[in-house]
Amino acid sequence: MKKRPAKSKVKGKPKPKLQRRARVKVDPRRVWEPLAEAIPSPKVELDFENAWQLLVATILSAQSTDARINLVTPRLFELYPTPAALASAPQPEVEQVVKSTGFFRNKAKAIRAASAMLVERFGGEVPRSIEGMVQLPGVARKTANMVLSNALNVHEGIAVDTHVGRVARRLGLCADEDPAEVEQALCALFPKDQWPLVALRLQLHGRYVCIARAPDCKNCPVNESCPSREAPPEDDVRARAARERARIPAR
């Protein structure tokens, strides 16, 4: 009996089945145009000055809020301004600084280990590829895509967090639960130069309008095209887009 080939364990390599087209229930253009009007210039809500800072902030943001992380990172980067400084910092001290972010022991360990690998393997610089990024402790495709797109202008995929996945499914852009499959479905639908905007617009829409437990369907600019809508629109698309734009803090 022939042995089946071993499955790839490389975190940055999509599964072969993920190359298929998305199972789409709605014309992506009918989603994209209202979202572009509502969120014309989306920005990452984490504060950062360079790719390493965004990497650390994104690792810390798991199971926390960007607002909380933005309160913690100024002190963190003041104490440890470089990957080398953070890598050599005592674990208990880093834990104390990031304690309010939740799961602080694992997060402190992850940001120290990732920083150490940057110093030891990448010359203190954040690698400019998915393959390099996912070698870092605490980094999978979501974090890698977030940092590459928003700090290094390298677009190899779409960062899929819980908001992006939820909104994509509700809008009928995909039917998948696995983030890697959602990413591949979205990448198949949108041009590569739009991938960073896709990630940020879906993320912000999920945070401020299409929230998990009580989506504000009446005020959603994509209401008419959404197969999951729970209420009719309150007024015209432009008015709803303007209200969403006002909800999102200016960056």
N, C-alpha and C positions, 0 to 999 in steps of 0.2 A: 504494500500500500504506500502510495506516494504521500509524503508529508506536505502539509499545507505550508506555504511560505510564511515566515514570521511576520506579524504586523509591525509596522514602523512605530518606534517609540519616540521619534523626534517630534518635540512639541511644535516646532514651527512648520511641519510638513502636513498639508491637508490630506485627508483620506481620499483615495481615488474616487469614491462615490460622490464626493462633494463637488466634483466638477460638473455635475448636472445643472440644468437650468432650474430656476426657482418655480415653485408651483404658485403662480400669481393669480389672485382673485380680482385685482384692480389694476388699471393702467397706471404705471408709476408716475407718469407725467401729471395725472390728476391729483396725485399726492404731493409731488415735488413742488409744483408751482405755488399752491397756497402756503406750504411750509416756508418756501423761499421768501414769500412776502411777509410772513409772520416773523421769521428769524433771518433777516437778510445777511447779517455778518456774525455768525455764531462764534463764540470764543470758549476756550476751556475755562471752567470756573475755578480750577486750582491755580494758585499763585506760584509762579516760578520764574527764574531768570535764565536758566540753561537746561539742557537735556537731562543732566544728572538730577537737578532739583525736581523736575517733573517726574522722573523715574521714582525717586524716593516718595514724593507726594502721592503718586498713583498707587504705589504699594501700600502706603498708610491708609488710603481712602477705602480700602475694602471693609465692608460692614460699618462704614462711617459716612459722614457727610463732608462735602467739600468745604463747607463753612467751618466745620470743626478742624479740618486739616489746615486750613489757612490761618487758624489761630495758633497751631502748634509749630508749623514749619519755620516761621521767622526765628524763634528761639533755637530750634534744632540747627538751622544753617548758620546762626550766629556762633554757636558753640563748636560746630563741626563744618567749616566752610568748604571742604573738599572731600572727594571720595576717600582719600588717604586718611584724613582726620576722622571721618566717621568709622572707617574700617578698624582703626586702632583704638576707638573709644571703648571704655569698659561697658559691658552689656548692662549692668544694673543702672548706670548713669543714663544710657540711651532709653532704657525702659521707663525711667522716671519722666523723661522729657515727653515721650509719646504715650504716656499712660492713658490719657483721656480719649485716645482714638479707639480704644477697645482692642482686645486680643494683643495687648501691647508687648508681651514677651515674644510671641512669634513674629510680630512686625519689626521689633527692634533687632531680632536675630536676622530677619530677611534683609533689611536695609543695610545692616553691617556686612553681611555676607555678599550681597550684590556689589557693594562698594569695594570690598576686598577683591572680588574677581575683576572688577573694572581696572583696579590698580595692577593686579598680577598678570592679567591676560590681555588687557586692551589698552595698556598705556595710560590709564586714568580717564579714558574717553568712552562715552557711550557708543557702542557699535551701531553702524548705520544699516543694519539688515535684520530681518526677522530671525534668521539663523543665528546671528550673534546674540541678539537680545534674549532669546529664550534659553540661552545657556545660563543666564543669570538667575540666582536663587530668588524665588518669589515672583518670577516673570513668566507669564504665559502670553498668548497671542493678543489678548485684549490690552494688556499693559504695553506690550511691544508696539502695537499699532498706535496706541495713544501717544506714546513718546515720539516714535518715528514721524508721524504725521504732523504733530503740533509743535515739536521742538526742533526737528531736523529736516522738515519738508521732504520726507521720504515716504512714499505712499505704496505700501505693499499689500495692504488689506484694509478692512474696516474694523474699528474697535467696537466690539459688541459687549455692552454691559447689560444689566437687568432691564434698564429703561429701553435701550435700543431693541433688545429681543422682544420685549412686551409690545412695544409700539409696532414693530414690523409684523408681528403676528396679528395684532388687532386690525391693522390696515390691509391685511391680506397680501402682504409682500412676500411672506413665506409661511410655512406651516410647521417649522422646526422648533424644537426646544433647545437642542444643543447649540451653544454659541458658535462653534466652528461651522456648523451647517447654516446657521443664520448668516454668518459672515459670507460664506460662499454664495448663498442665494442673493444677498444684496449686491455683492460684487458682480454678479451676472446681470443685474438689472440696470446698474448705473455706470457711466463712463468713469475711468480711473481717476481723471482729474477732479471728479466730484466726490470721491470716497471720503475725504476728510469732512466735507460739508454734510454728507449723508449721516455719518456717525454723530456729529455734533447736533445737527438739527433734530434727529430722532431722539437723542439723549435729552436735550432741553425740552422738547415737546412732551416727553414722558415725565419729566420732573415737574413741569408747571401746568400742564393741561391734561394729558392722557395719563393721569396718575394711576397707581395700581388698584386701589380699592374703590375709588369714586371718580372715574374720569369725567371731566367737565365737557360732556358732549355738546351741550347747548352753545358753548363758546368756542368750540373747536373749528378752526378754519378748514379742516379736511372732512367735516361732517358728511357732506353729500356723497363722498367717495368711500366712506368707511363702512365695510360690511359688519362691523361690530358695534355701531353706534347704538346708544341706549336712549337717545332723545333727539327730537328734531332740532335743527339750528335755530338760534334765537333771532338772528337777523342776517344781513348779507355777509359774504366772505370777507370783504375788506374791513368791515367793522370788527369781525371776530379776529382777523389777523392783527389788527391794531391793538386789540386788548391783550392778545398773547404777547406781542412785542413789548407792551408796557409792563407785563409781569416779569419778564426776564431782566435781571439786573444788568445795567450797562457795564461793560468791561473796558 
